Amino acid sequence: MEFSNITNNDYSIGNPQSRDMSTRAFGIEKQSFDIIESEIGSHGYIDNEWAVVRRVIHATADFDFAKKDRIIFHEKAIESAFLAFSKKSFVVTDVEMVLHGINKKSLLDLNLTGVCLINDPQLKEISKKSNKTRSELAMQKAADKINSGIVIIGNAPTALYELISMIKEKKTSPLLVIGIPVGFVSAVESKIDLSKMDVPYITNIGRKGGSSAASSIINSLMLLYSTRRSKTQT
């Protein structure tokens, strides 16, 4: 199939020029989204939410994220993400894999700073002495950056539990929590606890999640914000 003449009316994915992509690469992505649309059919998400869910499916090839392991949005989640972007907030991740998956051009364009402290040299010894995971300790150490920022947790339920405790104890107050840890121990339970919090969040039901899902959520939100901002400026 030839992609060079593909046009796009979907503002949620931008265009090849704004994203610094070849028309072929952009066309392949758009075709993938068209396949997702045709296979999912009706889904019940509103436009901006669906743009996020669709990109998660694109990153994982897992249609369950729109079905039994569906993604859940706090009513102010997208609004809060956009506010954080406008404030040029920090974007804090639980593990390096999530940070590596975040689109660096989008971070640069929006003047955002990605942070992951799990490999801080001090945390390894503290982890052994305190019997806490490094991801828990990394959340504690990043408290000032988390405040009025965005936190993305894709792997470590212990990091999500620690973050929830920090919020309850008013040690920090993020504008958005993307909590989608994957796993068998406490992943389901930590996400249920997040969904009960009075803080803007994006999470999902079940054991699934992970780095690619987590980074695709923030990538989609940044792209939504950038394309909407471009439209208002023209």
C-alpha positions in Angstrom: 0.0 0.0 0.0 1.2 3.5 -0.8 1.0 6.0 2.1 2.3 9.2 0.6 -1.1 10.6 -0.4 -2.9 9.7 2.8 -4.8 12.6 4.3 -5.8 13.0 8.0 -8.7 14.7 9.6 -8.1 13.3 13.1 -6.6 16.1 15.1 -5.7 13.7 17.9 -2.8 12.3 15.9 -1.5 15.5 14.4 0.2 15.5 11.0 3.6 14.4 9.6 5.0 17.9 9.7 4.1 18.7 13.3 5.4 15.4 14.4 8.6 15.4 12.3 7.6 12.1 10.6 7.8 10.9 7.1 4.4 10.6 5.3 5.0 6.9 5.1 5.6 6.4 8.8 2.6 8.6 9.6 0.4 6.7 7.1 1.4 3.3 8.6 0.3 4.6 12.1 -2.9 6.0 10.7 -3.7 2.7 9.0 -3.1 0.9 12.3 -5.6 3.3 14.0 -8.1 2.6 11.2 -7.8 -1.1 11.9 -8.3 -0.6 15.6 -11.4 1.5 14.9 -12.9 -1.2 12.6 -12.2 -4.1 15.0 -13.4 -2.3 18.2 -16.5 -0.7 16.8 -18.6 1.0 19.4 -16.8 1.6 22.7 -18.4 4.2 24.9 -15.4 6.5 25.4 -15.7 10.2 24.6 -13.3 11.7 21.9 -10.2 12.6 24.0 -10.5 9.5 26.1 -10.8 7.3 23.1 -7.7 8.9 21.6 -5.8 7.8 24.7 -7.2 4.3 24.7 -6.6 3.8 21.0 -3.0 4.7 21.4 -2.6 2.2 24.2 -4.1 -0.5 22.0 -1.7 0.7 19.2 1.3 0.4 21.5 0.3 -3.0 22.9 -1.8 -4.7 20.2 -4.1 -5.6 23.1 -7.8 -4.9 22.6 -8.6 -5.8 26.2 -7.7 -2.2 27.2 -11.1 -1.1 25.6 -12.9 -4.1 27.0 -12.5 -6.2 30.2 -9.3 -4.6 31.3 -10.7 -1.2 30.2 -9.0 2.1 31.0 -10.8 4.4 33.5 -10.6 8.1 33.5 -11.2 10.5 36.4 -13.6 13.2 35.2 -10.8 15.8 35.4 -7.9 13.7 34.1 -7.4 15.2 30.7 -8.1 18.7 31.9 -5.5 18.2 34.7 -3.0 16.8 32.2 -3.4 19.9 30.0 -3.0 22.2 33.1 0.3 20.4 34.0 1.5 20.9 30.5 0.7 24.6 30.6 2.7 24.9 33.8 5.7 23.0 32.3 5.5 20.5 35.2 7.8 17.6 35.9 6.8 14.2 34.5 7.9 11.6 37.1 8.0 7.8 36.2 8.4 4.7 38.4 11.0 3.0 36.1 13.4 3.9 33.3 11.5 1.9 30.8 8.5 4.2 31.1 10.7 7.3 30.8 12.4 5.9 27.7 9.1 5.3 26.1 8.0 8.9 26.4 8.3 10.9 23.2 11.3 13.2 23.6 10.1 15.6 20.9 6.9 16.2 22.7 8.7 16.7 26.0 11.0 19.2 24.3 8.2 21.0 22.5 6.2 21.5 25.7 9.2 22.3 27.9 8.6 19.4 30.1 11.2 17.5 32.2 11.0 13.7 32.5 12.4 12.3 35.8 13.0 8.8 37.1 15.0 8.4 40.4 14.9 4.6 40.7 18.5 4.3 39.8 19.6 6.9 42.3 22.8 5.4 43.9 21.7 6.2 47.4 18.4 4.3 47.1 19.9 0.8 46.7 21.5 0.8 50.2 18.5 2.5 51.8 16.3 -0.1 50.2 18.2 -2.9 51.8 18.2 -1.3 55.2 14.6 -0.2 55.2 13.2 -3.3 53.5 11.4 -1.0 51.0 11.5 -1.2 47.3 13.6 1.3 45.3 10.4 2.3 43.5 8.8 3.3 46.8 11.8 5.3 47.9 12.1 6.9 44.5 8.5 8.2 44.9 9.5 9.7 48.3 12.6 11.3 46.9 10.7 12.9 44.0 7.9 14.3 46.2 8.8 18.0 45.4 8.8 17.2 41.6 5.6 15.2 41.9 3.8 18.2 43.5 1.8 19.9 40.7 3.2 17.5 38.2 2.4 14.2 36.5 3.3 10.8 37.9 3.4 7.8 35.6 3.5 4.3 37.2 3.6 1.4 34.7 5.4 -1.4 36.5 5.6 -1.1 40.3 2.5 -1.5 42.4 4.6 -0.6 45.5 5.3 2.8 43.9 1.6 3.4 43.4 0.8 2.4 47.0 3.5 4.7 48.2 2.3 7.6 46.1 -1.3 7.1 47.4 0.0 7.2 51.0 2.0 10.4 50.2 -1.1 12.0 48.8 -3.3 11.0 51.7 -0.6 12.4 54.1 -0.4 15.6 52.1 3.3 15.1 51.4 2.7 15.9 47.7 -0.2 16.7 45.4 0.1 15.7 41.7 -2.1 17.2 39.0 -2.4 13.7 37.4 -1.6 10.2 38.3 -1.3 7.7 35.5 -1.3 4.4 37.4 -1.3 1.3 35.3 1.2 -1.1 36.9 1.4 -4.6 35.5 1.7 -7.8 37.5 0.3 -10.4 39.8 1.1 -9.1 43.3 -0.9 -5.9 44.3 -1.3 -4.6 40.7 -5.0 -5.0 40.7 -5.5 -3.8 44.3 -3.3 -0.7 44.0 -5.3 0.4 40.9 -8.6 -0.1 42.7 -7.3 2.1 45.6 -6.2 4.7 43.1 -9.7 4.7 41.5 -11.1 5.7 44.9 -8.8 8.7 45.3 -10.0 12.3 45.0 -7.1 13.1 42.6 -7.2 13.1 38.8 -6.1 9.7 37.6 -6.0 7.4 34.6 -5.9 3.7 35.5 -7.3 0.3 34.3 -9.0 -2.8 35.6 -7.0 -6.0 36.0 -3.5 -7.3 35.9 -2.5 -5.8 32.6 -0.5 -2.5 32.2 3.2 -2.0 31.8 5.7 0.4 30.4 4.5 0.6 26.8 0.9 1.2 28.0 1.9 3.8 30.5 4.2 5.8 28.1 1.6 5.6 25.4 -0.9 7.4 27.7 1.3 10.4 28.3 2.4 10.4 24.7 -1.3 10.6 23.6 -2.0 13.4 26.1 0.9 15.5 25.0 -0.1 15.1 21.3 -3.7 16.0 22.1 -2.5 19.1 23.9 0.0 20.1 21.2 -2.5 19.7 18.3 -5.2 21.6 20.2 -2.8 24.4 21.0 -1.7 24.6 17.4 -5.3 24.9 16.3 -6.0 27.8 18.7 -2.9 29.6 17.5 -3.9 29.5 13.8 
